[in-house]
Amino acid sequence: MAFLSSMNVVGSGLTAQQLRLDVIAENVTNSTTTRTEGGGAYRRKMVVFQEQGQPTSFQAALAQARGWVPEQREGGVQVTAIVEDPSDFRLVYDPTHPDANAEGYVEMPNVDMIKEMSDAMAASQAYSANVTAFNVLKEVIARGLEIGQ
């Protein structure tokens, strides 16, 4: 049924945005981490999204409603990778810090709190939009079931 594929599309969006929020939270948490297992300061992480399948067009939906089944794939989004931000670390002068170099500078993570907060707001809005789409879909299904009564 068509509404099941719509639920899968919305579900993929919810899952992707939740992972994005998790990665943003990790970045914020490690914004002052100067020592990692790999050595050096923490490097900011970013989520890479990719379209999953092809969104169905109105004509394909109409053809399917008439009984013609065109070849179509489900739409949605998927996370393809979590990559590290290659931008430079910030250097902060603090000769008393245990990770300071010979000149007294400490490499601080390349996490910009303004960027992280704006990314978090965008991810939150996208998550909220997916919840709204799910609620609308749920209401449409409920109304469709009332037709048979």
CYANA upper distance limits for C-alpha pairs under 8 A (distance plus 0.5 A):
  1 MET  CA      5 SER  CA      7.67
  2 ALA  CA      6 SER  CA      7.00
  3 PHE  CA      7 MET  CA      6.68
  3 PHE  CA    137 LEU  CA      8.01
  3 PHE  CA    141 ILE  CA      8.26
  4 LEU  CA      8 ASN  CA      6.80
  5 SER  CA      9 VAL  CA      6.75
  5 SER  CA     74 GLU  CA      6.83
  5 SER  CA     75 GLY  CA      8.40
  6 SER  CA     10 VAL  CA      6.78
  6 SER  CA    137 LEU  CA      8.37
  7 MET  CA     11 GLY  CA      6.39
  7 MET  CA    134 PHE  CA      7.42
  7 MET  CA    137 LEU  CA      8.20
  8 ASN  CA     12 SER  CA      6.55
  8 ASN  CA     76 GLY  CA      7.82
  9 VAL  CA     13 GLY  CA      6.96
  9 VAL  CA     74 GLU  CA      7.91
  9 VAL  CA     75 GLY  CA      6.29
  9 VAL  CA     76 GLY  CA      4.80
  9 VAL  CA     77 VAL  CA      7.74
 10 VAL  CA     14 LEU  CA      6.79
 10 VAL  CA     76 GLY  CA      7.59
 10 VAL  CA    130 ASN  CA      6.26
 10 VAL  CA    131 VAL  CA      8.31
 10 VAL  CA    133 ALA  CA      7.54
 10 VAL  CA    134 PHE  CA      6.87
 11 GLY  CA     15 THR  CA      6.65
 11 GLY  CA    130 ASN  CA      8.39
 12 SER  CA     16 ALA  CA      6.57
 12 SER  CA     76 GLY  CA      6.30
 12 SER  CA     77 VAL  CA      6.17
 12 SER  CA     78 GLN  CA      7.09
 13 GLY  CA     17 GLN  CA      6.61
 13 GLY  CA     76 GLY  CA      7.12
 13 GLY  CA     77 VAL  CA      6.42
 13 GLY  CA     78 GLN  CA      8.30
 13 GLY  CA    127 TYR  CA      7.72
 13 GLY  CA    130 ASN  CA      6.93
 14 LEU  CA     18 GLN  CA      6.58
 14 LEU  CA    127 TYR  CA      6.18
 14 LEU  CA    130 ASN  CA      6.65
 14 LEU  CA    131 VAL  CA      8.00
 15 THR  CA     19 LEU  CA      6.81
 16 ALA  CA     20 ARG  CA      6.75
 16 ALA  CA     49 PHE  CA      8.23
 16 ALA  CA     77 VAL  CA      7.57
 16 ALA  CA     78 GLN  CA      6.86
 16 ALA  CA     79 VAL  CA      6.68
 17 GLN  CA     21 LEU  CA      6.68
 17 GLN  CA    123 ALA  CA      6.20
 17 GLN  CA    124 SER  CA      8.00
 17 GLN  CA    126 ALA  CA      7.42
 17 GLN  CA    127 TYR  CA      6.25
 18 GLN  CA     22 ASP  CA      6.74
 18 GLN  CA    123 ALA  CA      8.39
 18 GLN  CA    127 TYR  CA      7.81
 19 LEU  CA     23 VAL  CA      6.76
 19 LEU  CA     47 VAL  CA      8.48
 20 ARG  CA     24 ILE  CA      6.74
 20 ARG  CA     46 MET  CA      8.30
 20 ARG  CA     47 VAL  CA      6.51
 20 ARG  CA    123 ALA  CA      7.28
 21 LEU  CA     25 ALA  CA      6.63
 21 LEU  CA    120 ALA  CA      6.69
 21 LEU  CA    123 ALA  CA      6.92
 21 LEU  CA    124 SER  CA      8.06
 22 ASP  CA     26 GLU  CA      6.78
 23 VAL  CA     27 ASN  CA      6.77
 23 VAL  CA     45 LYS  CA      7.22
 23 VAL  CA     46 MET  CA      7.52
 23 VAL  CA     47 VAL  CA      7.85
 24 ILE  CA     28 VAL  CA      6.76
 24 ILE  CA     45 LYS  CA      8.25
 24 ILE  CA     46 MET  CA      8.34
 24 ILE  CA    116 GLU  CA      6.74
 24 ILE  CA    119 ASP  CA      8.01
 24 ILE  CA    120 ALA  CA      7.07
 25 ALA  CA     29 THR  CA      6.56
 26 GLU  CA     30 ASN  CA      6.69
 27 ASN  CA     31 SER  CA      6.51
 27 ASN  CA     44 ARG  CA      6.27
 27 ASN  CA     45 LYS  CA      7.17
 27 ASN  CA    111 VAL  CA      7.08
 27 ASN  CA    116 GLU  CA      8.08
 28 VAL  CA    111 VAL  CA      7.82
 28 VAL  CA    113 MET  CA      7.54
 28 VAL  CA    116 GLU  CA      7.58
 30 ASN  CA     42 TYR  CA      7.09
 30 ASN  CA    109 PRO  CA      8.24
 31 SER  CA     42 TYR  CA      7.99
 31 SER  CA    108 MET  CA      8.39
 31 SER  CA    109 PRO  CA      6.41
 31 SER  CA    110 ASN  CA      8.26
 31 SER  CA    111 VAL  CA      6.09
 31 SER  CA    112 ASP  CA      8.47
 31 SER  CA    113 MET  CA      8.46
 32 THR  CA     42 TYR  CA      8.46
 32 THR  CA    108 MET  CA      6.99
 32 THR  CA    109 PRO  CA      6.88
 33 THR  CA     41 ALA  CA      6.54
 33 THR  CA     42 TYR  CA      6.18
 33 THR  CA    108 MET  CA      7.69
 33 THR  CA    109 PRO  CA      7.14
 34 THR  CA     40 GLY  CA      6.78
 34 THR  CA     41 ALA  CA      4.53
 34 THR  CA     42 TYR  CA      6.66
 34 THR  CA     99 ASP  CA      7.59
 34 THR  CA    106 VAL  CA      8.23
 34 THR  CA    107 GLU  CA      7.13
 34 THR  CA    108 MET  CA      6.24
 34 THR  CA    109 PRO  CA      7.15
 35 ARG  CA     39 GLY  CA      6.59
 35 ARG  CA     40 GLY  CA      5.72
 35 ARG  CA     41 ALA  CA      5.52
 35 ARG  CA     42 TYR  CA      7.30
 35 ARG  CA     99 ASP  CA      8.15
 36 THR  CA     40 GLY  CA      6.43
 36 THR  CA     41 ALA  CA      6.60
 36 THR  CA     42 TYR  CA      6.63
 40 GLY  CA    107 GLU  CA      7.94
 41 ALA  CA     89 PHE  CA      8.19
 41 ALA  CA    107 GLU  CA      6.66
 41 ALA  CA    108 MET  CA      6.37
 41 ALA  CA    109 PRO  CA      5.79
 42 TYR  CA    108 MET  CA      8.13
 42 TYR  CA    109 PRO  CA      5.52
 42 TYR  CA    110 ASN  CA      8.00
 43 ARG  CA     84 GLU  CA      6.65
 43 ARG  CA     85 ASP  CA      6.94
 43 ARG  CA     86 PRO  CA      8.33
 43 ARG  CA     89 PHE  CA      8.47
 43 ARG  CA    109 PRO  CA      6.18
 43 ARG  CA    110 ASN  CA      6.46
 43 ARG  CA    111 VAL  CA      7.83
 44 ARG  CA     84 GLU  CA      6.19
 44 ARG  CA     85 ASP  CA      5.82
 44 ARG  CA    109 PRO  CA      7.54
 44 ARG  CA    110 ASN  CA      6.43
 44 ARG  CA    111 VAL  CA      6.00
 45 LYS  CA     82 ILE  CA      6.96
 45 LYS  CA     83 VAL  CA      6.05
 45 LYS  CA     84 GLU  CA      4.90
 45 LYS  CA     85 ASP  CA      6.27
 46 MET  CA     82 ILE  CA      6.05
 46 MET  CA     83 VAL  CA      5.82
 46 MET  CA     84 GLU  CA      6.65
 46 MET  CA     85 ASP  CA      7.20
 47 VAL  CA     79 VAL  CA      7.40
 47 VAL  CA     80 THR  CA      8.43
 47 VAL  CA     81 ALA  CA      6.63
 47 VAL  CA     82 ILE  CA      5.08
 47 VAL  CA     83 VAL  CA      6.94
 48 VAL  CA     79 VAL  CA      6.29
 48 VAL  CA     80 THR  CA      6.24
 48 VAL  CA     81 ALA  CA      5.76
 48 VAL  CA     82 ILE  CA      6.58
 48 VAL  CA     83 VAL  CA      7.82
 49 PHE  CA     77 VAL  CA      7.08
 49 PHE  CA     78 GLN  CA      6.19
 49 PHE  CA     79 VAL  CA      5.12
 49 PHE  CA     80 THR  CA      6.35
 49 PHE  CA     81 ALA  CA      8.01
 50 GLN  CA     77 VAL  CA      6.23
 50 GLN  CA     78 GLN  CA      5.96
 50 GLN  CA     79 VAL  CA      6.79
 50 GLN  CA     80 THR  CA      6.86
 51 GLU  CA     75 GLY  CA      7.71
 51 GLU  CA     76 GLY  CA      6.59
 51 GLU  CA     77 VAL  CA      5.18
 51 GLU  CA     78 GLN  CA      6.90
 52 GLN  CA     74 GLU  CA      7.82
 52 GLN  CA     75 GLY  CA      5.87
 52 GLN  CA     76 GLY  CA      5.44
 52 GLN  CA     77 VAL  CA      5.33
 52 GLN  CA     78 GLN  CA      6.39
 53 GLY  CA     73 ARG  CA      5.88
 53 GLY  CA     74 GLU  CA      5.88
 53 GLY  CA     75 GLY  CA      5.29
 53 GLY  CA     76 GLY  CA      7.34
 54 GLN  CA     72 GLN  CA      7.75
 54 GLN  CA     73 ARG  CA      6.10
 54 GLN  CA     74 GLU  CA      6.48
 54 GLN  CA     75 GLY  CA      5.30
 54 GLN  CA     76 GLY  CA      8.30
 55 PRO  CA     73 ARG  CA      7.79
 55 PRO  CA     74 GLU  CA      6.77
 55 PRO  CA     75 GLY  CA      4.83
 55 PRO  CA     76 GLY  CA      7.78
 56 THR  CA     60 ALA  CA      6.77
 56 THR  CA     61 ALA  CA      7.31
 56 THR  CA     72 GLN  CA      7.33
 56 THR  CA     73 ARG  CA      7.89
 56 THR  CA     74 GLU  CA      7.62
 56 THR  CA     75 GLY  CA      7.51
 57 SER  CA     61 ALA  CA      6.82
 58 PHE  CA     62 LEU  CA      6.60
 59 GLN  CA     63 ALA  CA      6.56
 60 ALA  CA     64 GLN  CA      6.62
 60 ALA  CA     70 PRO  CA      7.03
 60 ALA  CA     72 GLN  CA      8.33
 61 ALA  CA     65 ALA  CA      6.68
 62 LEU  CA     66 ARG  CA      6.87
 63 ALA  CA     67 GLY  CA      7.00
 63 ALA  CA     68 TRP  CA      5.65
 63 ALA  CA     69 VAL  CA      7.18
 63 ALA  CA     70 PRO  CA      7.67
 64 GLN  CA     68 TRP  CA      5.37
 64 GLN  CA     69 VAL  CA      5.51
 64 GLN  CA     70 PRO  CA      7.39
 85 ASP  CA    110 ASN  CA      8.29
 87 SER  CA    110 ASN  CA      7.17
 88 ASP  CA    110 ASN  CA      6.88
 89 PHE  CA    107 GLU  CA      6.32
 89 PHE  CA    108 MET  CA      6.19
 89 PHE  CA    109 PRO  CA      5.99
 89 PHE  CA    110 ASN  CA      5.27
 90 ARG  CA    107 GLU  CA      6.25
 90 ARG  CA    108 MET  CA      5.56
 90 ARG  CA    109 PRO  CA      7.03
 90 ARG  CA    110 ASN  CA      6.69
 91 LEU  CA    105 TYR  CA      6.40
 91 LEU  CA    106 VAL  CA      6.04
 91 LEU  CA    107 GLU  CA      5.35
 91 LEU  CA    108 MET  CA      6.56
 92 VAL  CA    105 TYR  CA      5.85
 92 VAL  CA    106 VAL  CA      5.72
 92 VAL  CA    107 GLU  CA      7.10
 92 VAL  CA    108 MET  CA      7.38
 93 TYR  CA    104 GLY  CA      6.25
 93 TYR  CA    105 TYR  CA      4.87
 93 TYR  CA    106 VAL  CA      6.76
 94 ASP  CA    100 ALA  CA      7.20
 94 ASP  CA    104 GLY  CA      6.09
 94 ASP  CA    105 TYR  CA      6.25
 94 ASP  CA    106 VAL  CA      6.96
 95 PRO  CA    100 ALA  CA      6.30
 95 PRO  CA    101 ASN  CA      8.34
 95 PRO  CA    103 GLU  CA      7.97
 95 PRO  CA    104 GLY  CA      4.41
 95 PRO  CA    105 TYR  CA      6.92
 95 PRO  CA    106 VAL  CA      8.42
 96 THR  CA    100 ALA  CA      7.73
 96 THR  CA    104 GLY  CA      8.03
 97 HIS  CA    104 GLY  CA      8.49
 97 HIS  CA    106 VAL  CA      7.74
 99 ASP  CA    106 VAL  CA      6.52
 99 ASP  CA    107 GLU  CA      8.44
100 ALA  CA    104 GLY  CA      5.56
100 ALA  CA    105 TYR  CA      5.56
100 ALA  CA    106 VAL  CA      4.96
100 ALA  CA    107 GLU  CA      8.09
101 ASN  CA    105 TYR  CA      5.97
101 ASN  CA    106 VAL  CA      6.87
111 VAL  CA    115 LYS  CA      8.49
111 VAL  CA    116 GLU  CA      7.99
112 ASP  CA    116 GLU  CA      6.75
113 MET  CA    117 MET  CA      6.50
114 ILE  CA    118 SER  CA      6.68
115 LYS  CA    119 ASP  CA      6.55
116 GLU  CA    120 ALA  CA      6.52
117 MET  CA    121 MET  CA      6.68
118 SER  CA    122 ALA  CA      6.71
119 ASP  CA    123 ALA  CA      6.57
120 ALA  CA    124 SER  CA      6.47
121 MET  CA    125 GLN  CA      6.62
122 ALA  CA    126 ALA  CA      6.67
123 ALA  CA    127 TYR  CA      6.54
124 SER  CA    128 SER  CA      6.58
125 GLN  CA    129 ALA  CA      6.61
126 ALA  CA    130 ASN  CA      6.80
127 TYR  CA    131 VAL  CA      6.84
128 SER  CA    132 THR  CA      6.73
129 ALA  CA    133 ALA  CA      6.69
130 ASN  CA    134 PHE  CA      6.63
131 VAL  CA    135 ASN  CA      6.70
132 THR  CA    136 VAL  CA      6.70
133 ALA  CA    137 LEU  CA      6.64
134 PHE  CA    138 LYS  CA      6.58
135 ASN  CA    139 GLU  CA      6.69
136 VAL  CA    140 VAL  CA      6.70
137 LEU  CA    141 ILE  CA      6.73
138 LYS  CA    142 ALA  CA      6.72
139 GLU  CA    143 ARG  CA      6.64
140 VAL  CA    144 GLY  CA      6.58
141 ILE  CA    145 LEU  CA      6.79
142 ALA  CA    146 GLU  CA      6.98
143 ARG  CA    147 ILE  CA      7.23
144 GLY  CA    148 GLY  CA      8.21
145 LEU  CA    149 GLN  CA      8.13
